[in-house]
Amino acid sequence: MKKILVCLFTILVIGVINYLCTLFMEVKFVDASFFVGLCSVIFINFFTSPGGFTSDIARLQIQGQTGIKVDQEKSRFNPSLPFYTAIIYTILSTIATFIYYRAYFL
């Protein structure tokens, strides 16, 4: 049940961000959906991956302040449920964009 709620909340947040982008940029929902989905995948991956860029910055700051060398974490790709949900949203928005603009592609 918790996994379903996490997926629904992720889709809701991405959808609201997409809707707000369409309001501010005055474009169609379908036009912005792929880019919002792609940005959400990158955002989720950047801030939830262990041993990433933000962890390196924190490690270097601690090392500079204390003078004690802190071991670097191994960088592993460990995707979360919101990451998979954002990927599915991006794939579905790509399919919807192709269907909506099929006259231009064919």
Order of alpha helices (4+ residues) and beta strands (2+ residues): alpha-alpha-alpha-alpha-alpha
